[in-house]
Amino acid sequence: MNERFNIQTKVDRRRFLRRGGLAGLGLGSMAATLANLKMMSEATASQTSVGSDYKALVCFFLNGGCDTNNVVIPIGNNPQADNYKLDRGVAGIPETQADAIAMQTQYGLSFTPEWITGADGGAGTEINSPSPTDQQFGLHPSLKTMASMFNQGNLAFVTNCGTLAEQTTAGNYNNAVLPIQLFSHADQVNQWFSSVPQNPFVSGWAGRIADLFEQNNTNPEAKTSMLITAAGNTDLLVSPGGTVPQYSVTTTGAIPLTGYGTNYAGALDGNGKYDTNSTGRRLRAFEAIMNYNHSHVIEQGYNTVVKRARGNEETIGAAVAIADTNSGASSNPGPFPTDNYLDNLFVTTYNTLRGTNFTQASQLPNDVEEMLIIAKLITGRKCLGNNRQVFFMNKGGFDNHQDINDDLPGLLGDVDAIVACFDQAMQDLAQYDPDFDYNMVTTFQASDFNRTWTPNGDDYGTSGTDHAWGTHTWIFGGAVEDVAAPSTGKLYGFFPELAVGGADDVPQGNRGRWIPTTATDQYYARLANWFGVSTADLSGPQGIFPNLDEFVDPFNAAANLDFIGTT
Amino acid sequence: MRQRAFTFFALFAAIIGGAYLLSLSNSENKNQSVTSGIIESEVAPRPAHLEKQTVTAPNVERSPKYPAKKDDPRLERHTNGKVSFKHAIEIARQMHDPESDTYTDLERLNEAIGFYRMVFKQNPVAGDNQMVISALTGNNPENIIVFPPDHPSINANGELLDRWETPYFFHALSSQTDLEIFSAGPDKKFGTHDDISFTDRGSRPLRGGDTTKS
């Protein structure tokens, strides 16, 4: 029998459990513990002691290349405000009501576009005078919550950040080592994730951190992967050689095996035992087969993946169950005072900001639900057992070559709502969960690239902007507030000169594509260090960011990147 | 004896017959495969009044291997150090042939870019039309020319214009796939229904849009 199934006896069980989260496998019949998710969650939830050392990084990716020239906008006394009005043309956001009316007339619009400043009844998104430039800026009218958060000091911007292999300027552009395939979607996304833009993709920087933490045993009680994506597989979470596999969840939690009914109701009875029907026998046989060990690497790999998925299913289900259950419940009590607290928070907040009338979480846009499941997994973090956790979510639709005026306000409105929902969830969790602090979770934004400074047409309804380079990215959370709050809001990095042919423009073409003044390495290095990566592990050929030494030390004041504390 | 001879003959006839039927079957399969390919390409959303014209697909075998031999007849070496791919130039010069149409123009342009890809293993960096045409006309690390710098449809800004004198739009998706190339069509505006595109993924609207649930 052993020969027939090519069974081998050695199993690296410790590593398997840590990476795969299969807590009950060693006892033989896995299925006996799988029938009732709530029952499982009780057992699982009590097994880890993740506490005051917990930290999570959440990547909020804007797919398609968000036009952040319309996110952080020079206004008022800012000397670049005139450039904005002149160059952005039909893609520009009016600063005042007068500007909005002028735009309405100029382009023959049947409506008055929203404008930025609040003094004359606009959307009120002026942000505090930031240092070091001490010039006025506004945010896009759709970003009301983010403007408020910036002004309160728990959201910061790193301006003109992008993929760089070495420090590049308009002067050395033609001789510098440039990122492969600048301005190309897939390549630039890969490079935002790898942060090694001069080489073909090998691994993501978060994946490399997971690999380092695996070696350092940073997550000794891990029951599932440190790398969780709510938006399908992502290169950000690819670890070198696949040492730490990423785990993909749906907006409702784990992905179950299909064909056995909801929560395996068609195959298991209420006590978690196999039903005697054909479905139950099929599941029993399947799981027995999956428990074989094989010398053939592909056969063994298949079994490992399936078993890992079942183990993660158990763990994720337990975490979600805790997030959804009120604190007074006799079974699986969570931190919140009511059942489905986070569902209701997200629905209410989204409805308020977006003017919708949703009544349940399943009606929310998919990307909002992605952030919701991340909030739930953070709430149930003790079930996952990781001291360090990276999450990924994605919002698409930002490739606005055409119709930018129709599309971008709605897209940014959703971004603002997602930020509002998640930030409130973390603040509420800190209120109700004594083991959680608001500064344990930092969310950072990334996107393919910024878009061209000048629009590609002069028709309000069909024009847009095209692929460019350096972009403005934002970060929020309690750890940002800890640093930024004293000065209440600051633009980090170096804001570009907004001029075609200017100091920061690519010296090719005539559309305004900013050469990044802050490398992704510098930006990420600050996040990674806050997350627990030592400065010694950040740079150098074997470091998380091999190119980091090419740039100004991100911990030096000259880099202007103190948007978050050090580890 | 006669029975053995009959058996031998029957077996021989069966083998010959089987082989013939098999060859017919293969032939049918091949025809189906070819037909299927043509049908797939015809499914592309082109207006009915425009008849698609066949152009040869990029063919690496007939292209010089690069770096090429000095006397390779498929190359033309210029005094300024540039090297033209004759076949690519020939194809590019057929663009905007009055007997042809924009779809064919786009296919020819894509084929010229295919020669570039053959050498560099990636597309030209496509910040905008000007950058792409600059690279195709010889401003690249190998000094190769796959598109004639004096093509009548290149304007003073170095942009390649379509039949309606609007610059083509190059959409860089990935170095691993063809560039998406768009003509704004007769109305000279992108994002409208008369846009014409070439992409190996089939046509799609040139816009982003809200991906949220409606």
Interface residues (C-beta under 8 A of the other chain):
Chain A: G64 I180 Q181 L182 F183 S184 H185 A186 D187 Q363 L364 P365 N366 D367 V368 K395 G396 G397 F398 D399 N400 H401 Q402 D403 D407 G410 L411 D414 T452 N456 G457 D459 T462 S463 G464 D466 H467 A468 V506 Q508 G509 N510 R511 R513
Chain B: Q122 N123 V125 A126 G127 D128 Q130 M131 S134 N157 F169 H171 A172 L173 S174 S175 Q176 T177 K189 F190 G191 T192 L206 R207 G208 G209 D210 T211 T212 K213
